Amino acid sequence: MKKKSDIIIPLDIIADAIEMADNEWNQYLDIEKMEIVSLPEYPFAGEYDEDEKELSEQIEEEWNVRFFKLPSQYDIHEYSIMEQFIWSLPEGRMQDSLENAIQGRGAFRRFKDSIIRYGIEQRWYDYQEEAYRKLAIEWCEEHGFRYAGDEKHIIEEKEKEQTADKDPLAWEEISTEHIVQDEWIDFRRSAYRFPDGSVFEPYYSYSRRDYVVIVASDLEGKYLCVRQFRQGIKKVTTEFPAGGIERKDGKEYGGPQDYSAEDALAAAKRELLEETGYESDEWRHLLTVPSNATIADNYAHLFAAGNCRRVSGQALDETEFLNITRHSAREIEELIAKGEFQQAIHITAWLLALKR
């Protein structure tokens, strides 16, 4: 007999047995023949037939040497798998409906009817199959067995994810030239292959670091704004406090996939304090949205801060020249209506703050 550490169990054998488990049969893995054998939980007339008796004696004699008991239906917790599947779905009407469906008697039947009605049968079967595979892995590890077959599954899952993620309307970037790439910006010229296979260039884009915008109101209900020069439109604008999120590499660009040295909320608190001298203990995240999806890769993290109180003076960077102004909600609405509140993302933050 081989040592357990030398035996490699095909995961599919265990996963299939787990899927077939019921409360009428006990299943065992025979590691000598690498197959699943079964014995009835309740033999007919209380006795095994001749073949079953012989197998029962073998199992008893070589228990956990050659024969290893597999999880029963009670060990699998199918109801728990259903619950976890429901919790994995987006919040909303469908999730609520399924949660209600599995309450009380007849839960499994109502659950099946519901997934058919919502057209997510295959999604459930894929989730269930993955749950069985995880149980098979846990069983192998619990018994000290090595297992095989998961590598293929991982590859298949990655390929499935890549296929699912690829939108038929997506363009393929086939070349990129960095026209300007200094400490401040990465300005690029790219060529793209269209969905029909044709190629076109140039397309220009740039990379900057993510930033935060804060809709901040003080103890009197006035909103804190700053006035500063914006070189894009060559005007002094009124807008909300905002600023970049510090990156680990210290650069001013790199794309949203590069994690920041500080999180967005910490950056929002820092920027509010530096630009206005105000602090708040009441913060709400409103939205994270692309800054300019057409030509830029960075994201804006929008926050609201309530009951702000002044605790210090400004602490501005060497390139910042700005004054603090305080406005009522009506005044900000008027500025927006007259085109004098000229930052689109800041207006988005304002509308979200009012809504929530």
NUPASE-80514 format. One record per atom (N, C-alpha, C): x, y, z. Coordinates in steps of 0.05 Angstrom, whole numbers, plus 32768, in hexadecimal, padded with zeros to 4 digits. Layout:
XYZ;...
//
This chain:
80117FE88000;800080008000;801280198000;800B802C7FEF;801B80457FED;801680568006;802A8067800C;8026807A8021;8012808F8018;8003809A802B;7FEE80AE8024;7FFB80C68015;801380CE801E;802080E58012;802980E07FF5;802A80C67FED;803180C07FD2;801980BE7FBF;800180BF7FCB;7FE980BB7FBB;7FDE80D67FB2;7FD780D77F99;7FCB80EF7F8D;7FAF80E97F86;7F9C80F87F92;7F8080F37F8D;7F7581067F77;7F6980FA7F62;7F5C810C7F4E;7F44811A7F5B;7F4581347F5B;7F3081447F68;7F14813E7F5D;7F1381397F43;7EF881347F37;7EEA811D7F43;7EF981087F4B;7EEC80F07F58;7EDE80F87F72;7EEC81097F82;7EE181117F9C;7ECA81247F98;7ECE81387F85;7EB9814C7F81;7EA0813F7F76;7EA3812C7F64;7E8B811E7F59;7E7C810E7F6E;7E8C81017F80;7E8080F27F96;7E7181047FA9;7E7C811C7FAE;7E6F812F7FC0;7E5481387FB3;7E55813D7F99;7E3D81457F8B;7E2781307F8C;7E2F81167F8C;7E1C81007F8C;7E1380F87FA8;7E1E81037FBC;7E1980FA7FD8;7DFB80FD7FDF;7DF180E97FEC;7DD680EA7FF7;7DD580DD8012;7DBE80DC801F;7DBC80D2803A;7DB680B4803B;7DB780A68024;7DB1808A8023;7DCA8078801F;7DE080858017;7DF880768011;7E108083801E;7E2280738028;7E3C807D8032;7E518077801C;7E61808B8016;7E7580898001;7E918088800D;7EA280788000;7EBE80758009;7ED180767FF1;7EE880827FF5;7EFC80827FE0;7F0E806A7FE5;7F1080597FD1;7F2380427FD2;7F3C804C7FC4;7F5180517FD4;7F69805D7FC8;7F7A80487FB9;7F74802E7FBD;7F83801A7FAF;7F7980197F92;7F5F80197F8E;7F5480187F73;7F4D80347F69;7F5080497F7A;7F4A80647F74;7F2D80677F68;7F1A805D7F78;7EFE805E7F70;7EED80627F89;7ED4806A7F84;7EC1806E7F9A;7EB080557F9D;7EAE804B7FB6;7E9C80357FBC;7E87803E7FD0;7E7080317FCF;7E59803A7FE0;7E4D80237FEF;7E42802A8006;7E3380178016;7E198025801F;7E038017801F;7DEA80248028;7DEB802B8045;7DDF8042804B;7DDE804B8067;7DCB80388077;7DB68030806A;7DA3801E8077;7D9F80058066;7DAD7FF0806B;7DAB7FD7805A;7D8F7FCC805A;7D887FBF8045;7D6D7FB38042;7D6A7F9E8058;7D547F9F8067;7D4E7F8C807D;7D647F8C8092;7D747FA28093;7D887FA580A8;7DA17F9680A2;7DA47F8A808B;7DBC7F7A8085;7DC77F81806A;7DE27F818067;7DEE7F84804D;7DEA7F6A803C;7DEA7F6E8022;7DEB7F558011;7E087F4B8011;7E0D7F368002;7E277F298003;7E3D7F3C7FFB;7E397F497FE4;7E4F7F5B7FDB;7E537F737FEE;7E3C7F7E7FF8;7E3E7F94800A;7E4C7F8C8024;7E467F74802E;7E527F6A8046;7E717F688043;7E797F5D802C;7E967F5A8026;7EA37F758026;7E967F898018;7EA27FA48017;7EA27FB18032;7E8D7FAD8042;7E8C7FB8805D;7EA37FAD806E;7EA87F94806C;7EBE7F88807C;7ED97F938073;7EDD7F968058;7EF67FA2804E;7EFA7FBE8059;7EE47FCE8058;7EE67FE98061;7EED7FEA807F;7EE07FD9808E;7EE57FD880AB;7F027FD180B1;7F0C7FBE80A1;7F277FB380A5;7F3C7FC8809D;7F367FD78088;7F4B7FE9807D;7F408006807F;7F32800D8094;7F2780288098;7F3E803C809B;7F3D8051808A;7F518066808A;7F6D805C8083;7F6E80448076;7F86803A806C;7F838037804D;7F6E80298046;7F678027802A;7F4D80368023;7F3B80358036;7F2080418032;7F1D805A8043;7F1480708037;7F1180898045;7EF58094803F;7EE680998055;7ECA80A28052;7EC980BE8047;7EB780C28034;7EB380DC8027;7E9D80EC8036;7E9C81068032;7E878116803F;7E6B810C8038;7E5A810B804B;7E3E81048047;7E2E811D803F;7E1581188039;7E04812F8032;7E0281438049;7E0381388062;7E02814A8079;7E1B815B807C;7E3281508072;7E4B815F8075;7E4D81758060;7E3F8173804A;7E4281858034;7E3481A08039;7E1E81A08048;7E1081B9804E;7E0781C88034;7DF781BA8025;7DED81C5800B;7DDE81DF8010;7DD081E18026;7DC181FA802B;7DD58211802F;7DEB820C803C;7DFF82218040;7E0B822A8026;7E0F82178013;7E19821E7FF9;7E0582307FEA;7DEB822A7FED;7DD7823B7FE1;7DD882577FEC;7DDB82598006;7DDC82738013;7DF482838009;7E0B82768008;7E2382847FFF;7E21828D7FE2;7E14827C7FD1;7E0F82847FB6;7DFE829D7FB4;7DE9829E7FC4;7DD782B57FC4;7DE682CE7FCD;7DF682CB7FE1;7E0582E27FEB;7E1A82EC7FD7;7E2282DA7FC5;7E3682E27FB0;7E2982F37F9A;7E0E82F37F99;7E0083027F84;7DFF831F7F8B;7DFC83317F77;7DF9834D7F7C;7DE183537F8E;7DE483667FA0;7DCD836E7FB1;7DB783797FA0;7D9E83727FA8;7D87837B7F99;7D7083687F9A;7D5E836C7F88;7D45835D7F88;7D49833F7F85;7D5B83377F73;7D60831A7F6E;7D6B830D7F88;7D7F831A7F94;7D8B830E7FAD;7D76830C7FC3;7D6683217FC6;7D5183217FDB;7D3D830A7FD6;7D3583077FBC;7D2282F37FB5;7D2C82D77FBB;7D4582D27FB5;7D5182B77FBA;7D5482B27FD8;7D5B82C77FE7;7D5D82C48004;7D4282BC8010;7D2D82C88007;7D1382C18010;7D0B82A58007;7D14829D7FF0;7D0C82837FE5;7D17826C7FF6;7D2E826F8003;7D3A82598011;7D328258802F;7D1E82688036;7D1582678052;7CFF82528055;7D028242806A;7CEC822F8070;7CED8215805F;7CD782068062;7CD581EC8053;7CD381F18035;7CDD81DE8026;7CDC81E18009;7CF181F47FFE;7D0681FA800E;7D1A820E8006;7D2882067FEC;7D3081ED7FE9;7D3F81E47FD2;7D2E81E67FB9;7D1581DF7FBA;7D0481E07FA2;7D0081FE7F9A;7CFA820F7FAE;7CF5822B7FA8;7D0F82387F9D;7D2682307FA8;7D3F823B7F9E;7D4382337F80;7D3E821A7F7A;7D4182117F5E;7D2E82207F4B;7D1582237F54;7D0282327F44;7D0B824F7F3F;7D17825B7F54;7D1F82777F53;7D36827B7F40;7D4B82697F41;7D62826D7F2F;7D5A82687F12;7D4682577F0E;7D3C82537EF2;7D2E826D7EE9;7D1E82787EFB;7D0F82917EF4;7D2282A87EEE;7D3882AA7EFD;7D4B82C07EF8;7D6082B97EE3;7D5F82A17ED8;7D72829A7EC3;7D8E82977ECC;7D93828E7EE5;7DAE828C7EF0;7DB4826F7EF8;7DA7825C7EEA;7DAC823F7EF0;7DCA82387EED;7DD5823F7ED5;7DF182387ED0;7E0382457EE4;7DFD825D7EEC;7E0E826B7EFF;7E0E825C7F1A;7DF782517F21;7DF582417F3A;7E0482277F37;7E01821A7F20;7E0F82007F1D;7E2D82047F1D;7E3782197F11;7E54821F7F12;7E5D82247F2E;7E4D82337F3E;7E54823A7F59;7E5482207F6A;7E3F820F7F66;7E3D81F67F74;7E5581E47F6E;7E5C81E27F55;7E7381D17F4D;7E8C81DA7F5A;7E9081F57F5B;7EA881FF7F69;7EA881F97F87;7E9081FA7F93;7E8D81F47FAF;7E9581D77FB4;7E8C81C57FA3;7E9281A87FA6;7EB181A47FA3;7EBC81B27F90;7ED981B07F8C;7EE981B97FA5;7EDF81CE7FB1;7EED81D87FCA;7EEA81C47FE0;7ED281B77FE2;7ECE81A27FF7;7EE0818B7FF1;7EE481847FD8;7EF6816E7FD0;7F1381747FD9;7F1B818D7FD4;7F3681957FDC;7F3981947FFA;7F25819D8009;7F26819D8026;7F2881808030;7F19816E8023;7F198152802C;7F3581468027;7F41814B8010;7F5C8140800B;7F70814B801F;7F6F81658024;7F8281708036;7F7E81668053;7F658163805B;7F5F81588075;7F6A813C8079;7F6A812C8064;7F7481118066;7F91810E805E;7F9E81248058;7FBB81238051;7FC181198035;7FAE811B8023;7FB281118008;7FBB81297FF6;7FCC81237FE4;7FD281367FCE;7FBC81327FB9;7FB781477FAA;7FA181457F97;7FAA81527F7C;7F9D814A7F67;7FA381547F4C;7F89815B7F3E;7F8C816C7F2A;7F7481747F1B;7F6D81907F1F;7F76819D7F35;7F6F81B87F3A;7F7D81CC7F28;7F9581C47F1E;7FA481D67F0C;7F9381DB7EF2;7F8881C67EE8;7F7781C97ED0;7F5F81DB7ED6;7F5481D77EED;7F3C81E77EF5;7F4482057EF7;7F5B820A7F03;7F6482267F05;7F6782337EEA;7F7482247ED8;7F78822F7EBD;7F5D82347EAF;7F4A82207EB2;7F3082247EA6;7F21823C7EB1;7F2382407ECC;7F1682567ED8;7F2182717ECF;7F3C82727ECC;7F49828A7EC3;7F4082907EA6;7F40827C7E95;7F37827F7E79;7F1A82887E78;7F0A827D7E8A;7EEE82847E8B;7EEA82A17E93;7EFA82AA7EA7;7EF982C57EB0;7F0282D97E9A;7F1782D17E8C;7F2182E37E77;7F0D82E57E61;7F0082CF7E5A;7EEC82CF7E45;7ED482E07E4D;7ECC82DC7E66;7EB482EB7E70;7EBA83087E72;7ED3830F7E79;7EDA832B7E7D;7EDE833A7E62;7EE3832C7E4D;7EE883397E33;7ECE83407E26;7EC9835A7E24;7EB183637E16;7EB583637DF8;7EA1835A7DE9;7EA5835A7DCC;7EAA83757DBF;7EA3838A7DCE;7EA883A67DC4;7EC483B17DCC;7ED383A17DDC;7EED83AA7DE6;7F0183AD7DCF;7F1183C37DD0;7F2783C67DBE;7F4083BA7DC9;7F5383B27DB8;7F6C83A67DC1;7F8383BA7DBB;7F9083C27DD0;7FA783D47DCD;7FBF83C47DC2;7FC983CB7DAB;7FDE83BB7D9E;7FF983C97D9F;7FFA83E37DA4;801483F07DA7;8010840A7DB7;802584117DC6;802484297DD6;803E84387DD5;803D84527DD1;805584637DD2;805284777DE8;806684797DFA;8065848C7E10;807184A67E06;805F84B97E00;806984D37DF5;807684E37E0A;806984E57E22;807584F37E39;807184E07E51;808784DA7E5E;808684C97E76;809A84D37E8A;809184E67E9A;80A384F17EAE;809784EC7ECA;809F84FB7EDE;809684F57EF9;807984FD7EFD;806D850D7EEA;805385187EED;803D85097EDD;804485007EC5;802F84F57EB4;803B84E07EA0;802A84CE7E98;803184BB7E83;801D84C07E6C;802784CE7E57;801584D57E41;801C84C37E2A;800784B57E1F;800C849F7E0D;7FFD84A27DF2;800984967DDD;7FFC84937DC4;7FFA84767DBD;7FE2846C7DB7;7FDD844F7DB4;7FD084497D9A;7FD384307D91;7FC584257D7A;7FB2840F7D85;7F9A840E7D7A;7F8683FA7D83;7F7C83E97D6C;7F7683D07D72;7F6883BF7D60;7F4A83BF7D68;7F3983C67D55;7F1C83C77D5A;7F1083AB7D5A;7EF883A87D64;7EEA838E7D65;7EE883817D49;7EE883917D34;7EE683857D19;7F01837E7D0D;7F1683827D1D;7F31837A7D14;7F4183907D08;7F3583A77D01;7F4483BD7CF6;7F5483CB7D0B;7F6983DA7D03;7F7B83E77D15;7F7A84057D0F;7F7A84157D25;7F7A84327D21;7F8C843F7D37;7F9984557D2E;7FA984657D40;7FAC84827D35;7FB284957D46;7FBA84937D62;7FA284997D74;7FA4848D7D8C;7F9284947DA2;7FA4849D7DB9;7F9D84B37DC5;7FAD84BF7DDA;7FA084BB7DF5;7FB084B57E09;7FA684B17E24;7FBC84B97E38;7FB484BC7E51;7FC984C27E65;7FC384B47E7F;7FD784B27E90;7FD484A67EAA;7FDB84BA7EBF;7FCA84BC7ED3;7FCF84CC7EEB;7FC784BC7F03;7FCE84C57F1B;7FC784B67F33;7FA984BB7F3A;7F9E84A97F49;7F8284AC7F53;7F8184C47F66;7F6984CE7F6A;7F6684E57F7B;7F4B84E47F8A;7F4884F67F9E;7F3084F77FAE;7F2385137FAB;7F0985137FAE;7EF9852C7FAF;7EE7852B7FC7;7EE685417FD6;7ED885417FF0;7EC285567FF0;7EA9854E7FF2;7E9385617FF7;7E9085648015;7E9B857A801F;7E9E857E803C;7E8C85958045;7E7C858F805A;7E6B85A48066;7E7485A98083;7E7285C2808C;7E7B85C880A7;7E6485C780BB;7E6985D080D3;7E5585CE80E9;7E3D85E080E3;7E4085F480D2;7E2A860680CC;7E1B85FD80B2;7E2385E680A7;7E1685DD808F;7E2085E98075;7E3685F98077;7E428605805F;7E5685F18053;7E5885F38039;7E6A85E0802B;7E8585ED8025;7E9A85DE802B;7EB685E88028;7EBF85E5800B;7EC685FB7FFF;7ED085FB7FE4;7EEC86087FE3;7EFA86057FCD;7F1386127FC9;7F13861F7FAD;7F2086367FAB;7F2486447F92;7F4186427F8A;7F4686397F71;7F6186377F68;7F6286377F49;7F79863D7F3E;7F7D863F7F21;7F7F86237F15;7F70861E7EFF;7F7286057EF1;7F7C860B7ED4;7F9486007ECF;7FA186077EB6;7F9485FC7E9D;7F8385E77EA0;7F7585DC7E89;7F6385F07E7C;7F5385FE7E8C;7F4086127E81;7F4B862E7E86;7F62862F7E94;7F7086497E9A;7F5D865C7EA8;7F5086527EBD;7F3E86627ECD;7F41865A7EEB;7F39866C7EFC;7F3786667F19;7F1C86597F1D;7F1B86427F29;7F0286337F2C;7EFA86327F4A;7EE0862D7F4E;7ED686267F69;7ED086087F68;7EDA85F97F7C;7ED785DC7F7C;7EDA85D27F98;7ED685B87F9C;7ED985AC7FB6;7EF685A57FBB;7EFE85A17FD4;7F1A85987FDA;7F1F857D7FCC;7F37857A7FC2;7F3E85617FB3;7F5C855E7FB3;7F6585467FAC;7F8285427FAA;7F8985257FA4;7FA185217F9B;7FAA85067F93;7FB084F47FAA;7FAD84DA7FA5;7FB384C57FB9;7FD184BE7FB6;7FDF84BE7FCC;7FFB84B87FCB;8000849B7FC3;801484977FB2;801A847C7FA8;803484727FB5;803684577FB5;804E844B7FC1;806884537FB3;806684557F98;807E845C7F88;8083847A7F86;8071848A7F92;807584A77F92;806F84B47F78;806684A57F63;806084B17F49;804584BF7F49;804184CF7F35;802784DC7F31;801584CD7F1E;801D84B57F15;800D84A67F02;801384887F06;800584787EF8;800A845B7EF9;7FF2844A7EF5;7FDA84567EF6;7FC284467EF1;7FB6843C7F0A;7F9C84367F0A;7F8D842E7F22;7F9684127F2C;7FA384027F1C;7FAB83E87F25;7FC383E97F38;7FD084007F3A;7FE784037F4D;7FDC840E7F67;7FE083FE7F7D;7FD484067F96;7FE2841E7FA2;7FD2842D7FB1;7FDC84467FBD;7FE884407FD8;7FFA84527FE0;800684507FFB;7FF284568011;7FDE8467800B;7FC9846D801E;7FAF84678010;7F9B84618020;7F81845B8014;7F728475800E;7F5D84737FFF;7F4F848B7FF5;7F44849C800C;7F39848F8021;7F2E849E8037;7F4384AE8046;7F5A84A1804A;7F7084AF8057;7F7984C78047;7F7A84C3802D;7F8184DA801B;7F6D84F0801D;7F5384E9801E;7F3E84FD8020;7F41850D803A;7F4685008050;7F49850E8069;7F6285208068;7F778517805C;7F8F8527805A;7F8B853F8049;7F7E853C8032;7F7A8552801F;7F688567802B;7F53855E8039;7F4085728046;7F4F8582805A;7F608575806A;7F6E8584807F;7F8385978073;7F92858D805F;7FA7859E8053;7F9C85B68044;7F8685B28035;7F7B85C88025;7F6A85DB8034;7F5D85D28049;7F4A85E38057;7F4F85E68075;7F5F85D48081;7F6385D5809E;7F4C85C980AE;7F3985BC80A0;7F2285B080AD;7F25859180B0;7F18858680C4;7F16856980C9;7EF9856180CC;7EF4854780C8;7ED9853C80CD;7EDB852080D8;7EC6851980E7;7EC484FD80F1;7EAD84EE80E3;7EA184FC80CF;7E8A84F180C1;7E8F84EF80A3;7E9884D7809B;7EA084D3807F;7E8E84BF8071;7E8884C58058;7E7984B28047;7E8784AF802C;7E8B84968023;7E9584928008;7E7D84937FF5;7E7E84A47FE1;7E6884A87FCF;7E6B84977FB5;7E8384967FAA;7E8784887F91;7EA484897F89;7EAD84747F7B;7EC784747F6E;7EC184717F50;7ECB84857F41;7EC484877F25;7EDC848E7F14;7EDE84847EFB;7EF4848D7EEA;7EF484AC7EE7;7F0B84B77EE8;7F0E84D47EE6;7F0684DE7ECA;7F1084D17EB6;7F0984D77E9A;7F0E84BE7E8A;7EF984AD7E87;7EFC84937E7C;7F0584937E5F;7F0284A97E51;7F0984AA7E35;7F2784AB7E31;7F3584BA7E41;7F5284BE7E3C;7F6484B97E55;7F5884B47E6C;7F6984B27E85;7F6384977E93;7F77848E7EA2;7F7384747EB0;7F6F84777ECE;7F6E848F7ED8;7F6C84927EF5;7F4F84957EFF;7F4C84917F19;7F3184917F25;7F2E84A77F3A;7F1684B17F3C;7F0F84C47F51;7EFF84B77F67;7F0784BA7F80;7EFA84AF7F97;7EEB84C67FA5;7ED084C57FA4;7EC084DB7FAE;7EB684D67FCA;7EB884EA7FDB;7EB084E87FF7;7EA085008000;7E9084FB8015;7E8285118023;7E8C8511803F;7E908529804A;7E99852C8066;7E8685408073;7E7A8538808A;7E6785498097;7E71855580B1;7E65856B80BB;7E6C857880D4;7E8A857D80D6;7E96858880C2;7EB3858E80C2;7EB885A580D5;7ECF85A380E3;7ED785B880F5;7EF385C180EF;7EF985DA80F2;7F1385E480EC;7F2685DE8103;7F3D85D380FD;7F5185CB8112;7F6C85D7810C;7F7085E280F4;7F8B85ED80EE;7F8985FF80D6;7F9F860A80CE;7FA1861A80B5;7FA68607809E;7FA986128086;7FAF8602806F;7FCC85F9806F;7FD285E38062;7FED85D8805E;7FF085D18041;7FF485E58030;7FF385E18013;800E85D88008;800D85CA7FF1;802585C27FE3;803085DB7FD5;804985D97FCB;805685F07FBF;804985F97FA5;803985E87F99;802B85EF7F80;800E85F67F84;800585F77F9D;7FE985FD7FA3;7FE6861A7FAD;7FD586287F9F;7FCD86447FA7;7FAF86447FA7;7FA386427FBE;7F8586417FBF;7F7A864E7FD8;7F6286587FD5;7F5386647FEB;7F3B86537FF2;7F338653800B;7F1C86458015;7F0386578012;7EED864B8009;7ED3865A8009;7EBE86478014;7EA986538020;7E938644802B;7E7A864C801D;7E6A86378016;7E52863D8006;7E3A862D8011;7E238638800F;7E0B86298015;7E0586167FFF;7DF386038003;7DEB85F17FEE;7DDF86007FD6;7DCF86147FDC;7DC386247FC7;7DD886327FB6;7DEC863D7FC3;7E01864B7FB4;7E1086387FA2;7E1586207FAB;7E23860D7F9A;7E1286057F82;7DF886027F87;7DE685FC7F71;7DE686127F5C;7DE7862B7F66;7DE886427F54;7E0286427F44;7E18863D7F51;7E32863C7F43;7E3286277F2D;7E2786107F33;7E2585FA7F1F;7E1486037F08;7DFC860E7F0E;7DEA86167EF9;7DF5862C7EE7;7E07863D7EF2;7E1386537EE2;7E2D864A7ED4;7E3486307ED8;7E4D86277ECB;7E6686317ED9;7E6486387EF3;7E7A86437F01;7E8686307F16;7E7B86177F16;7E8686027F26;7E9085ED7F12;7EA985EE7F0A;7EB185E47EF0;7EC085C97EF0;7EBD85BA7F05;7EC9859F7F06;7EB3858A7F05;7EB2857B7EEF;7E9C85687EEB;7E9B85527F00;7EB285477F08;7EB285327F1D;7EA8853E7F37;7EAF85577F3D;7EA685647F56;7E8885687F56;7E7D856E7F3F;7E5F85707F3D;7E5285557F42;7E5F85407F37;7E5585257F3C;7E54851F7F5A;7E6A85267F67;7E6C85227F84;7E5685317F93;7E51854A7F8A;7E3C855B7F96;7E21854D7F94;7E1A85447F7C;7E0085387F78;7DFC851F7F88;7E12850F7F8A;7E1084F77F9A;7E0E84FD7FB8;7E1C85127FC1;7E1A85197FDD;7DFE85227FE5;7DF185317FD2;7DD6853A7FD8;7DC285227FD8;7DC7850F7FC6;7DB584F87FC3;7DB584E77FDB;7DCD84E47FE8;7DD084D17FFE;7DCE84DF8019;
//
